[in-house]
Structure formats: C-alpha cells, structure tokens
Amino acid sequence: MNFESVPSTRIHPLNRAPVRTTGAYVLYWMVAARRLGWSFALDQAVAFARALQRPLVILEGLRAGYPWASDRHHAFAMNGMQEHAERLKGGPVLYHPYVEPEPGAGRGLLAALAREAAVVVTDYYPTFFIPRMQEAAGAHLGVRLEAVDGN
C-alpha cells in the first residue's frame, strides 16, 4: 500500500512481512518525532488506519539505562507524553505512553502489541541507537514495519 499523503521516497520498509489486513488496529511506534502534528510517520499510520478501517494505537515509549540518558531529557520527553495523553484523551486514537521503570522492563512490549496489529509504522531516524533497535524489531515482527522519514 502506498498513499498520496506521504511521498514514497520517505518510506523505508524494515522487513518483508505483509500488512495483516485482519489485524485489530494500526500501530504507530513513536520513537523520534515525538509530536502529534507535522509527522509523516503519523500521517502514514493514519492513512493505513483509514484504508484498513481500523483504529489507530500510538505507542510512545521511553527507555531507561541507555548511554546519554539524563533526567533533563527524560523530563522533556515525559512532559511531551503528558501533553499527548491530554490531547488524545477521549478521542478515537488510543495513546499508550510507556516509561521504563528500569532498564529492560519494557522488553517485549512492541512485539506484544504488534501481534494484533495490521501494520506497524515508526519514525525513520538514522542516528543514535534507533536504527539498530528498529532493524532488530523488523527482523522479529511478523507484520510489516515501515519507518517514515519526517526530517
């Protein structure tokens, strides 16, 4: 599937798994473009949700224990997560913020959510640990994973 709203040059498939048209929802895995507007990845997830007539679920996680983690960065991210939760509360999008209480506690969360998803869309962000994390996810998920460049 390709949609008019997102230029195909921005879409980077991270596996060869198909879109699961019987999936319960479309999952947007927010990892870099932590915003609800001006996001090609979110636009792509919304387009999938509309085309498949499935609800949209947003997973925004924050890992603990990685190099360069800092209270300042985490406070900034968690403030944004709180704003997202407030903006999406009561609407048609299910927002799932997750802050890892200790390193590794969130292991398996993405895979568990992806098991019921029609497709997983994420942010293309070719720096830091994000490409390795996404490539590993793509290799293990049994559903299509697309990274969308919003930069």
Phi and psi in radians as a Rosetta constraint file:
Dihedral C 1 N 2 CA 2 C 2 CIRCULARHARMONIC -2.399 0.35
Dihedral N 2 CA 2 C 2 N 3 CIRCULARHARMONIC 2.509 0.35
Dihedral C 2 N 3 CA 3 C 3 CIRCULARHARMONIC -2.136 0.35
Dihedral N 3 CA 3 C 3 N 4 CIRCULARHARMONIC 2.593 0.35
Dihedral C 3 N 4 CA 4 C 4 CIRCULARHARMONIC -1.079 0.35
Dihedral N 4 CA 4 C 4 N 5 CIRCULARHARMONIC -0.547 0.35
Dihedral C 4 N 5 CA 5 C 5 CIRCULARHARMONIC -1.221 0.35
Dihedral N 5 CA 5 C 5 N 6 CIRCULARHARMONIC -0.438 0.35
Dihedral C 5 N 6 CA 6 C 6 CIRCULARHARMONIC -2.112 0.35
Dihedral N 6 CA 6 C 6 N 7 CIRCULARHARMONIC 2.093 0.35
Dihedral C 6 N 7 CA 7 C 7 CIRCULARHARMONIC -1.031 0.35
Dihedral N 7 CA 7 C 7 N 8 CIRCULARHARMONIC 2.376 0.35
Dihedral C 7 N 8 CA 8 C 8 CIRCULARHARMONIC -1.056 0.35
Dihedral N 8 CA 8 C 8 N 9 CIRCULARHARMONIC -0.449 0.35
Dihedral C 8 N 9 CA 9 C 9 CIRCULARHARMONIC -1.177 0.35
Dihedral N 9 CA 9 C 9 N 10 CIRCULARHARMONIC -0.257 0.35
Dihedral C 9 N 10 CA 10 C 10 CIRCULARHARMONIC -1.569 0.35
Dihedral N 10 CA 10 C 10 N 11 CIRCULARHARMONIC -0.191 0.35
Dihedral C 10 N 11 CA 11 C 11 CIRCULARHARMONIC -1.682 0.35
Dihedral N 11 CA 11 C 11 N 12 CIRCULARHARMONIC 2.184 0.35
Dihedral C 11 N 12 CA 12 C 12 CIRCULARHARMONIC -2.136 0.35
Dihedral N 12 CA 12 C 12 N 13 CIRCULARHARMONIC 1.764 0.35
Dihedral C 12 N 13 CA 13 C 13 CIRCULARHARMONIC -1.120 0.35
Dihedral N 13 CA 13 C 13 N 14 CIRCULARHARMONIC 2.359 0.35
Dihedral C 13 N 14 CA 14 C 14 CIRCULARHARMONIC -1.845 0.35
Dihedral N 14 CA 14 C 14 N 15 CIRCULARHARMONIC 0.023 0.35
Dihedral C 14 N 15 CA 15 C 15 CIRCULARHARMONIC -2.797 0.35
Dihedral N 15 CA 15 C 15 N 16 CIRCULARHARMONIC 3.102 0.35
Dihedral C 15 N 16 CA 16 C 16 CIRCULARHARMONIC -1.856 0.35
Dihedral N 16 CA 16 C 16 N 17 CIRCULARHARMONIC 0.167 0.35
Dihedral C 16 N 17 CA 17 C 17 CIRCULARHARMONIC -1.141 0.35
Dihedral N 17 CA 17 C 17 N 18 CIRCULARHARMONIC 2.611 0.35
Dihedral C 17 N 18 CA 18 C 18 CIRCULARHARMONIC -1.416 0.35
Dihedral N 18 CA 18 C 18 N 19 CIRCULARHARMONIC 2.855 0.35
Dihedral C 18 N 19 CA 19 C 19 CIRCULARHARMONIC -1.207 0.35
Dihedral N 19 CA 19 C 19 N 20 CIRCULARHARMONIC 2.291 0.35
Dihedral C 19 N 20 CA 20 C 20 CIRCULARHARMONIC -1.624 0.35
Dihedral N 20 CA 20 C 20 N 21 CIRCULARHARMONIC 1.661 0.35
Dihedral C 20 N 21 CA 21 C 21 CIRCULARHARMONIC -1.120 0.35
Dihedral N 21 CA 21 C 21 N 22 CIRCULARHARMONIC -0.291 0.35
Dihedral C 21 N 22 CA 22 C 22 CIRCULARHARMONIC -1.625 0.35
Dihedral N 22 CA 22 C 22 N 23 CIRCULARHARMONIC 0.042 0.35
Dihedral C 22 N 23 CA 23 C 23 CIRCULARHARMONIC -1.054 0.35
Dihedral N 23 CA 23 C 23 N 24 CIRCULARHARMONIC 2.712 0.35
Dihedral C 23 N 24 CA 24 C 24 CIRCULARHARMONIC -1.362 0.35
Dihedral N 24 CA 24 C 24 N 25 CIRCULARHARMONIC -0.431 0.35
Dihedral C 24 N 25 CA 25 C 25 CIRCULARHARMONIC -2.813 0.35
Dihedral N 25 CA 25 C 25 N 26 CIRCULARHARMONIC 2.983 0.35
Dihedral C 25 N 26 CA 26 C 26 CIRCULARHARMONIC -1.786 0.35
Dihedral N 26 CA 26 C 26 N 27 CIRCULARHARMONIC 2.317 0.35
Dihedral C 26 N 27 CA 27 C 27 CIRCULARHARMONIC -1.891 0.35
Dihedral N 27 CA 27 C 27 N 28 CIRCULARHARMONIC 2.132 0.35
Dihedral C 27 N 28 CA 28 C 28 CIRCULARHARMONIC -1.799 0.35
Dihedral N 28 CA 28 C 28 N 29 CIRCULARHARMONIC 2.014 0.35
Dihedral C 28 N 29 CA 29 C 29 CIRCULARHARMONIC -1.668 0.35
Dihedral N 29 CA 29 C 29 N 30 CIRCULARHARMONIC 1.678 0.35
Dihedral C 29 N 30 CA 30 C 30 CIRCULARHARMONIC -1.400 0.35
Dihedral N 30 CA 30 C 30 N 31 CIRCULARHARMONIC 1.990 0.35
Dihedral C 30 N 31 CA 31 C 31 CIRCULARHARMONIC -2.177 0.35
Dihedral N 31 CA 31 C 31 N 32 CIRCULARHARMONIC -0.462 0.35
Dihedral C 31 N 32 CA 32 C 32 CIRCULARHARMONIC -2.271 0.35
Dihedral N 32 CA 32 C 32 N 33 CIRCULARHARMONIC -0.904 0.35
Dihedral C 32 N 33 CA 33 C 33 CIRCULARHARMONIC -1.471 0.35
Dihedral N 33 CA 33 C 33 N 34 CIRCULARHARMONIC 1.388 0.35
Dihedral C 33 N 34 CA 34 C 34 CIRCULARHARMONIC -1.431 0.35
Dihedral N 34 CA 34 C 34 N 35 CIRCULARHARMONIC 1.242 0.35
Dihedral C 34 N 35 CA 35 C 35 CIRCULARHARMONIC -2.685 0.35
Dihedral N 35 CA 35 C 35 N 36 CIRCULARHARMONIC 2.730 0.35
Dihedral C 35 N 36 CA 36 C 36 CIRCULARHARMONIC -1.737 0.35
Dihedral N 36 CA 36 C 36 N 37 CIRCULARHARMONIC -0.041 0.35
Dihedral C 36 N 37 CA 37 C 37 CIRCULARHARMONIC -2.283 0.35
Dihedral N 37 CA 37 C 37 N 38 CIRCULARHARMONIC 2.803 0.35
Dihedral C 37 N 38 CA 38 C 38 CIRCULARHARMONIC 0.954 0.35
Dihedral N 38 CA 38 C 38 N 39 CIRCULARHARMONIC 0.838 0.35
Dihedral C 38 N 39 CA 39 C 39 CIRCULARHARMONIC -2.294 0.35
Dihedral N 39 CA 39 C 39 N 40 CIRCULARHARMONIC 1.935 0.35
Dihedral C 39 N 40 CA 40 C 40 CIRCULARHARMONIC -1.117 0.35
Dihedral N 40 CA 40 C 40 N 41 CIRCULARHARMONIC -0.590 0.35
Dihedral C 40 N 41 CA 41 C 41 CIRCULARHARMONIC -1.141 0.35
Dihedral N 41 CA 41 C 41 N 42 CIRCULARHARMONIC -0.783 0.35
Dihedral C 41 N 42 CA 42 C 42 CIRCULARHARMONIC -1.127 0.35
Dihedral N 42 CA 42 C 42 N 43 CIRCULARHARMONIC -0.692 0.35
Dihedral C 42 N 43 CA 43 C 43 CIRCULARHARMONIC -1.008 0.35
Dihedral N 43 CA 43 C 43 N 44 CIRCULARHARMONIC -0.741 0.35
Dihedral C 43 N 44 CA 44 C 44 CIRCULARHARMONIC -1.138 0.35
Dihedral N 44 CA 44 C 44 N 45 CIRCULARHARMONIC -0.738 0.35
Dihedral C 44 N 45 CA 45 C 45 CIRCULARHARMONIC -1.103 0.35
Dihedral N 45 CA 45 C 45 N 46 CIRCULARHARMONIC -0.743 0.35
Dihedral C 45 N 46 CA 46 C 46 CIRCULARHARMONIC -1.094 0.35
Dihedral N 46 CA 46 C 46 N 47 CIRCULARHARMONIC -0.733 0.35
Dihedral C 46 N 47 CA 47 C 47 CIRCULARHARMONIC -1.088 0.35
Dihedral N 47 CA 47 C 47 N 48 CIRCULARHARMONIC -0.733 0.35
Dihedral C 47 N 48 CA 48 C 48 CIRCULARHARMONIC -1.073 0.35
Dihedral N 48 CA 48 C 48 N 49 CIRCULARHARMONIC -0.801 0.35
Dihedral C 48 N 49 CA 49 C 49 CIRCULARHARMONIC -1.040 0.35
Dihedral N 49 CA 49 C 49 N 50 CIRCULARHARMONIC -0.736 0.35
Dihedral C 49 N 50 CA 50 C 50 CIRCULARHARMONIC -1.185 0.35
Dihedral N 50 CA 50 C 50 N 51 CIRCULARHARMONIC -0.797 0.35
Dihedral C 50 N 51 CA 51 C 51 CIRCULARHARMONIC -1.125 0.35
Dihedral N 51 CA 51 C 51 N 52 CIRCULARHARMONIC -0.664 0.35
Dihedral C 51 N 52 CA 52 C 52 CIRCULARHARMONIC -1.577 0.35
Dihedral N 52 CA 52 C 52 N 53 CIRCULARHARMONIC -0.096 0.35
Dihedral C 52 N 53 CA 53 C 53 CIRCULARHARMONIC 0.942 0.35
Dihedral N 53 CA 53 C 53 N 54 CIRCULARHARMONIC 0.907 0.35
Dihedral C 53 N 54 CA 54 C 54 CIRCULARHARMONIC -2.204 0.35
Dihedral N 54 CA 54 C 54 N 55 CIRCULARHARMONIC 2.678 0.35
Dihedral C 54 N 55 CA 55 C 55 CIRCULARHARMONIC -1.213 0.35
Dihedral N 55 CA 55 C 55 N 56 CIRCULARHARMONIC 2.806 0.35
Dihedral C 55 N 56 CA 56 C 56 CIRCULARHARMONIC -1.843 0.35
Dihedral N 56 CA 56 C 56 N 57 CIRCULARHARMONIC 2.304 0.35
Dihedral C 56 N 57 CA 57 C 57 CIRCULARHARMONIC -2.052 0.35
Dihedral N 57 CA 57 C 57 N 58 CIRCULARHARMONIC 2.278 0.35
Dihedral C 57 N 58 CA 58 C 58 CIRCULARHARMONIC -1.922 0.35
Dihedral N 58 CA 58 C 58 N 59 CIRCULARHARMONIC 2.155 0.35
Dihedral C 58 N 59 CA 59 C 59 CIRCULARHARMONIC -1.852 0.35
Dihedral N 59 CA 59 C 59 N 60 CIRCULARHARMONIC 2.033 0.35
Dihedral C 59 N 60 CA 60 C 60 CIRCULARHARMONIC -2.088 0.35
Dihedral N 60 CA 60 C 60 N 61 CIRCULARHARMONIC 1.912 0.35
Dihedral C 60 N 61 CA 61 C 61 CIRCULARHARMONIC -1.909 0.35
Dihedral N 61 CA 61 C 61 N 62 CIRCULARHARMONIC 2.775 0.35
Dihedral C 61 N 62 CA 62 C 62 CIRCULARHARMONIC -2.372 0.35
Dihedral N 62 CA 62 C 62 N 63 CIRCULARHARMONIC 1.986 0.35
Dihedral C 62 N 63 CA 63 C 63 CIRCULARHARMONIC -1.358 0.35
Dihedral N 63 CA 63 C 63 N 64 CIRCULARHARMONIC 2.727 0.35
Dihedral C 63 N 64 CA 64 C 64 CIRCULARHARMONIC -1.979 0.35
Dihedral N 64 CA 64 C 64 N 65 CIRCULARHARMONIC 2.682 0.35
Dihedral C 64 N 65 CA 65 C 65 CIRCULARHARMONIC 1.387 0.35
Dihedral N 65 CA 65 C 65 N 66 CIRCULARHARMONIC 0.207 0.35
Dihedral C 65 N 66 CA 66 C 66 CIRCULARHARMONIC -1.543 0.35
Dihedral N 66 CA 66 C 66 N 67 CIRCULARHARMONIC 2.755 0.35
Dihedral C 66 N 67 CA 67 C 67 CIRCULARHARMONIC -1.000 0.35
Dihedral N 67 CA 67 C 67 N 68 CIRCULARHARMONIC 2.447 0.35
Dihedral C 67 N 68 CA 68 C 68 CIRCULARHARMONIC 1.312 0.35
Dihedral N 68 CA 68 C 68 N 69 CIRCULARHARMONIC 0.142 0.35
Dihedral C 68 N 69 CA 69 C 69 CIRCULARHARMONIC -1.114 0.35
Dihedral N 69 CA 69 C 69 N 70 CIRCULARHARMONIC 2.446 0.35
Dihedral C 69 N 70 CA 70 C 70 CIRCULARHARMONIC -2.555 0.35
Dihedral N 70 CA 70 C 70 N 71 CIRCULARHARMONIC 2.683 0.35
Dihedral C 70 N 71 CA 71 C 71 CIRCULARHARMONIC -1.021 0.35
Dihedral N 71 CA 71 C 71 N 72 CIRCULARHARMONIC -0.673 0.35
Dihedral C 71 N 72 CA 72 C 72 CIRCULARHARMONIC -1.100 0.35
Dihedral N 72 CA 72 C 72 N 73 CIRCULARHARMONIC -0.852 0.35
Dihedral C 72 N 73 CA 73 C 73 CIRCULARHARMONIC -1.101 0.35
Dihedral N 73 CA 73 C 73 N 74 CIRCULARHARMONIC -0.768 0.35
Dihedral C 73 N 74 CA 74 C 74 CIRCULARHARMONIC -1.163 0.35
Dihedral N 74 CA 74 C 74 N 75 CIRCULARHARMONIC -0.640 0.35
Dihedral C 74 N 75 CA 75 C 75 CIRCULARHARMONIC -1.095 0.35
Dihedral N 75 CA 75 C 75 N 76 CIRCULARHARMONIC -0.754 0.35
Dihedral C 75 N 76 CA 76 C 76 CIRCULARHARMONIC -1.047 0.35
Dihedral N 76 CA 76 C 76 N 77 CIRCULARHARMONIC -0.837 0.35
Dihedral C 76 N 77 CA 77 C 77 CIRCULARHARMONIC -1.131 0.35
Dihedral N 77 CA 77 C 77 N 78 CIRCULARHARMONIC -0.739 0.35
Dihedral C 77 N 78 CA 78 C 78 CIRCULARHARMONIC -1.219 0.35
Dihedral N 78 CA 78 C 78 N 79 CIRCULARHARMONIC -0.558 0.35
Dihedral C 78 N 79 CA 79 C 79 CIRCULARHARMONIC -1.088 0.35
Dihedral N 79 CA 79 C 79 N 80 CIRCULARHARMONIC -0.739 0.35
Dihedral C 79 N 80 CA 80 C 80 CIRCULARHARMONIC -1.117 0.35
Dihedral N 80 CA 80 C 80 N 81 CIRCULARHARMONIC -0.688 0.35
Dihedral C 80 N 81 CA 81 C 81 CIRCULARHARMONIC -1.108 0.35
Dihedral N 81 CA 81 C 81 N 82 CIRCULARHARMONIC -0.710 0.35
Dihedral C 81 N 82 CA 82 C 82 CIRCULARHARMONIC -1.109 0.35
Dihedral N 82 CA 82 C 82 N 83 CIRCULARHARMONIC -0.726 0.35
Dihedral C 82 N 83 CA 83 C 83 CIRCULARHARMONIC -1.098 0.35
Dihedral N 83 CA 83 C 83 N 84 CIRCULARHARMONIC -0.746 0.35
Dihedral C 83 N 84 CA 84 C 84 CIRCULARHARMONIC -1.068 0.35
Dihedral N 84 CA 84 C 84 N 85 CIRCULARHARMONIC -0.779 0.35
Dihedral C 84 N 85 CA 85 C 85 CIRCULARHARMONIC -1.045 0.35
Dihedral N 85 CA 85 C 85 N 86 CIRCULARHARMONIC -0.740 0.35
Dihedral C 85 N 86 CA 86 C 86 CIRCULARHARMONIC -1.154 0.35
Dihedral N 86 CA 86 C 86 N 87 CIRCULARHARMONIC -0.743 0.35
Dihedral C 86 N 87 CA 87 C 87 CIRCULARHARMONIC -1.185 0.35
Dihedral N 87 CA 87 C 87 N 88 CIRCULARHARMONIC -0.581 0.35
Dihedral C 87 N 88 CA 88 C 88 CIRCULARHARMONIC -1.647 0.35
Dihedral N 88 CA 88 C 88 N 89 CIRCULARHARMONIC -0.162 0.35
Dihedral C 88 N 89 CA 89 C 89 CIRCULARHARMONIC -1.021 0.35
Dihedral N 89 CA 89 C 89 N 90 CIRCULARHARMONIC 2.279 0.35
Dihedral C 89 N 90 CA 90 C 90 CIRCULARHARMONIC 1.368 0.35
Dihedral N 90 CA 90 C 90 N 91 CIRCULARHARMONIC 0.015 0.35
Dihedral C 90 N 91 CA 91 C 91 CIRCULARHARMONIC -1.690 0.35
Dihedral N 91 CA 91 C 91 N 92 CIRCULARHARMONIC -3.008 0.35
Dihedral C 91 N 92 CA 92 C 92 CIRCULARHARMONIC -1.380 0.35
Dihedral N 92 CA 92 C 92 N 93 CIRCULARHARMONIC -0.182 0.35
Dihedral C 92 N 93 CA 93 C 93 CIRCULARHARMONIC -1.702 0.35
Dihedral N 93 CA 93 C 93 N 94 CIRCULARHARMONIC 2.295 0.35
Dihedral C 93 N 94 CA 94 C 94 CIRCULARHARMONIC -1.561 0.35
Dihedral N 94 CA 94 C 94 N 95 CIRCULARHARMONIC 2.086 0.35
Dihedral C 94 N 95 CA 95 C 95 CIRCULARHARMONIC -1.849 0.35
Dihedral N 95 CA 95 C 95 N 96 CIRCULARHARMONIC 2.178 0.35
Dihedral C 95 N 96 CA 96 C 96 CIRCULARHARMONIC -2.095 0.35
Dihedral N 96 CA 96 C 96 N 97 CIRCULARHARMONIC 1.633 0.35
Dihedral C 96 N 97 CA 97 C 97 CIRCULARHARMONIC -1.439 0.35
Dihedral N 97 CA 97 C 97 N 98 CIRCULARHARMONIC 2.461 0.35
Dihedral C 97 N 98 CA 98 C 98 CIRCULARHARMONIC -2.434 0.35
Dihedral N 98 CA 98 C 98 N 99 CIRCULARHARMONIC 2.083 0.35
Dihedral C 98 N 99 CA 99 C 99 CIRCULARHARMONIC -1.900 0.35
Dihedral N 99 CA 99 C 99 N 100 CIRCULARHARMONIC 2.068 0.35
Dihedral C 99 N 100 CA 100 C 100 CIRCULARHARMONIC -1.158 0.35
Dihedral N 100 CA 100 C 100 N 101 CIRCULARHARMONIC 2.119 0.35
Dihedral C 100 N 101 CA 101 C 101 CIRCULARHARMONIC -1.270 0.35
Dihedral N 101 CA 101 C 101 N 102 CIRCULARHARMONIC -0.422 0.35
Dihedral C 101 N 102 CA 102 C 102 CIRCULARHARMONIC -2.698 0.35
Dihedral N 102 CA 102 C 102 N 103 CIRCULARHARMONIC 2.704 0.35
Dihedral C 102 N 103 CA 103 C 103 CIRCULARHARMONIC -0.933 0.35
Dihedral N 103 CA 103 C 103 N 104 CIRCULARHARMONIC 2.268 0.35
Dihedral C 103 N 104 CA 104 C 104 CIRCULARHARMONIC 1.529 0.35
Dihedral N 104 CA 104 C 104 N 105 CIRCULARHARMONIC -0.130 0.35
Dihedral C 104 N 105 CA 105 C 105 CIRCULARHARMONIC -1.125 0.35
Dihedral N 105 CA 105 C 105 N 106 CIRCULARHARMONIC -0.471 0.35
Dihedral C 105 N 106 CA 106 C 106 CIRCULARHARMONIC -1.574 0.35
Dihedral N 106 CA 106 C 106 N 107 CIRCULARHARMONIC 0.058 0.35
Dihedral C 106 N 107 CA 107 C 107 CIRCULARHARMONIC -1.000 0.35
Dihedral N 107 CA 107 C 107 N 108 CIRCULARHARMONIC 2.217 0.35
Dihedral C 107 N 108 CA 108 C 108 CIRCULARHARMONIC 1.701 0.35
Dihedral N 108 CA 108 C 108 N 109 CIRCULARHARMONIC -0.189 0.35
Dihedral C 108 N 109 CA 109 C 109 CIRCULARHARMONIC -1.105 0.35
Dihedral N 109 CA 109 C 109 N 110 CIRCULARHARMONIC -0.860 0.35
Dihedral C 109 N 110 CA 110 C 110 CIRCULARHARMONIC -1.046 0.35
Dihedral N 110 CA 110 C 110 N 111 CIRCULARHARMONIC -0.804 0.35
Dihedral C 110 N 111 CA 111 C 111 CIRCULARHARMONIC -1.064 0.35
Dihedral N 111 CA 111 C 111 N 112 CIRCULARHARMONIC -0.697 0.35
Dihedral C 111 N 112 CA 112 C 112 CIRCULARHARMONIC -1.112 0.35
Dihedral N 112 CA 112 C 112 N 113 CIRCULARHARMONIC -0.773 0.35
Dihedral C 112 N 113 CA 113 C 113 CIRCULARHARMONIC -1.206 0.35
Dihedral N 113 CA 113 C 113 N 114 CIRCULARHARMONIC -0.643 0.35
Dihedral C 113 N 114 CA 114 C 114 CIRCULARHARMONIC -1.179 0.35
Dihedral N 114 CA 114 C 114 N 115 CIRCULARHARMONIC -0.454 0.35
Dihedral C 114 N 115 CA 115 C 115 CIRCULARHARMONIC -1.034 0.35
Dihedral N 115 CA 115 C 115 N 116 CIRCULARHARMONIC -0.504 0.35
Dihedral C 115 N 116 CA 116 C 116 CIRCULARHARMONIC -1.799 0.35
Dihedral N 116 CA 116 C 116 N 117 CIRCULARHARMONIC -0.024 0.35
Dihedral C 116 N 117 CA 117 C 117 CIRCULARHARMONIC -1.491 0.35
Dihedral N 117 CA 117 C 117 N 118 CIRCULARHARMONIC 2.658 0.35
Dihedral C 117 N 118 CA 118 C 118 CIRCULARHARMONIC -1.376 0.35
Dihedral N 118 CA 118 C 118 N 119 CIRCULARHARMONIC -0.631 0.35
Dihedral C 118 N 119 CA 119 C 119 CIRCULARHARMONIC -2.835 0.35
Dihedral N 119 CA 119 C 119 N 120 CIRCULARHARMONIC 2.657 0.35
Dihedral C 119 N 120 CA 120 C 120 CIRCULARHARMONIC -2.066 0.35
Dihedral N 120 CA 120 C 120 N 121 CIRCULARHARMONIC 2.258 0.35
Dihedral C 120 N 121 CA 121 C 121 CIRCULARHARMONIC -2.053 0.35
Dihedral N 121 CA 121 C 121 N 122 CIRCULARHARMONIC 2.424 0.35
Dihedral C 121 N 122 CA 122 C 122 CIRCULARHARMONIC -2.436 0.35
Dihedral N 122 CA 122 C 122 N 123 CIRCULARHARMONIC 3.071 0.35
Dihedral C 122 N 123 CA 123 C 123 CIRCULARHARMONIC -1.478 0.35
Dihedral N 123 CA 123 C 123 N 124 CIRCULARHARMONIC 2.353 0.35
Dihedral C 123 N 124 CA 124 C 124 CIRCULARHARMONIC -1.481 0.35
Dihedral N 124 CA 124 C 124 N 125 CIRCULARHARMONIC 2.057 0.35
Dihedral C 124 N 125 CA 125 C 125 CIRCULARHARMONIC -2.543 0.35
Dihedral N 125 CA 125 C 125 N 126 CIRCULARHARMONIC 1.642 0.35
Dihedral C 125 N 126 CA 126 C 126 CIRCULARHARMONIC -1.410 0.35
Dihedral N 126 CA 126 C 126 N 127 CIRCULARHARMONIC 0.637 0.35
Dihedral C 126 N 127 CA 127 C 127 CIRCULARHARMONIC -2.421 0.35
Dihedral N 127 CA 127 C 127 N 128 CIRCULARHARMONIC 3.023 0.35
Dihedral C 127 N 128 CA 128 C 128 CIRCULARHARMONIC 1.153 0.35
Dihedral N 128 CA 128 C 128 N 129 CIRCULARHARMONIC -2.585 0.35
Dihedral C 128 N 129 CA 129 C 129 CIRCULARHARMONIC -1.569 0.35
Dihedral N 129 CA 129 C 129 N 130 CIRCULARHARMONIC -0.068 0.35
Dihedral C 129 N 130 CA 130 C 130 CIRCULARHARMONIC -1.075 0.35
Dihedral N 130 CA 130 C 130 N 131 CIRCULARHARMONIC -0.788 0.35
Dihedral C 130 N 131 CA 131 C 131 CIRCULARHARMONIC -1.046 0.35
Dihedral N 131 CA 131 C 131 N 132 CIRCULARHARMONIC -0.716 0.35
Dihedral C 131 N 132 CA 132 C 132 CIRCULARHARMONIC -1.135 0.35
Dihedral N 132 CA 132 C 132 N 133 CIRCULARHARMONIC -0.720 0.35
Dihedral C 132 N 133 CA 133 C 133 CIRCULARHARMONIC -1.089 0.35
Dihedral N 133 CA 133 C 133 N 134 CIRCULARHARMONIC -0.788 0.35
Dihedral C 133 N 134 CA 134 C 134 CIRCULARHARMONIC -1.224 0.35
Dihedral N 134 CA 134 C 134 N 135 CIRCULARHARMONIC -0.693 0.35
Dihedral C 134 N 135 CA 135 C 135 CIRCULARHARMONIC -1.086 0.35
Dihedral N 135 CA 135 C 135 N 136 CIRCULARHARMONIC -0.723 0.35
Dihedral C 135 N 136 CA 136 C 136 CIRCULARHARMONIC -1.105 0.35
Dihedral N 136 CA 136 C 136 N 137 CIRCULARHARMONIC -0.732 0.35
Dihedral C 136 N 137 CA 137 C 137 CIRCULARHARMONIC -1.093 0.35
Dihedral N 137 CA 137 C 137 N 138 CIRCULARHARMONIC -0.799 0.35
Dihedral C 137 N 138 CA 138 C 138 CIRCULARHARMONIC -1.025 0.35
Dihedral N 138 CA 138 C 138 N 139 CIRCULARHARMONIC -0.629 0.35
Dihedral C 138 N 139 CA 139 C 139 CIRCULARHARMONIC -1.230 0.35
Dihedral N 139 CA 139 C 139 N 140 CIRCULARHARMONIC -0.411 0.35
Dihedral C 139 N 140 CA 140 C 140 CIRCULARHARMONIC -1.878 0.35
Dihedral N 140 CA 140 C 140 N 141 CIRCULARHARMONIC -0.292 0.35
Dihedral C 140 N 141 CA 141 C 141 CIRCULARHARMONIC -1.423 0.35
Dihedral N 141 CA 141 C 141 N 142 CIRCULARHARMONIC 2.451 0.35
Dihedral C 141 N 142 CA 142 C 142 CIRCULARHARMONIC -1.620 0.35
Dihedral N 142 CA 142 C 142 N 143 CIRCULARHARMONIC 0.347 0.35
Dihedral C 142 N 143 CA 143 C 143 CIRCULARHARMONIC -2.379 0.35
Dihedral N 143 CA 143 C 143 N 144 CIRCULARHARMONIC 2.743 0.35
Dihedral C 143 N 144 CA 144 C 144 CIRCULARHARMONIC -1.038 0.35
Dihedral N 144 CA 144 C 144 N 145 CIRCULARHARMONIC 2.351 0.35
Dihedral C 144 N 145 CA 145 C 145 CIRCULARHARMONIC -2.155 0.35
Dihedral N 145 CA 145 C 145 N 146 CIRCULARHARMONIC 2.092 0.35
Dihedral C 145 N 146 CA 146 C 146 CIRCULARHARMONIC -2.059 0.35
Dihedral N 146 CA 146 C 146 N 147 CIRCULARHARMONIC 2.330 0.35
Dihedral C 146 N 147 CA 147 C 147 CIRCULARHARMONIC -1.792 0.35
Dihedral N 147 CA 147 C 147 N 148 CIRCULARHARMONIC 2.354 0.35
Dihedral C 147 N 148 CA 148 C 148 CIRCULARHARMONIC -2.096 0.35
Dihedral N 148 CA 148 C 148 N 149 CIRCULARHARMONIC 2.175 0.35
Dihedral C 148 N 149 CA 149 C 149 CIRCULARHARMONIC -1.322 0.35
Dihedral N 149 CA 149 C 149 N 150 CIRCULARHARMONIC 2.063 0.35
Dihedral C 149 N 150 CA 150 C 150 CIRCULARHARMONIC -1.965 0.35
Dihedral N 150 CA 150 C 150 N 151 CIRCULARHARMONIC 0.167 0.35
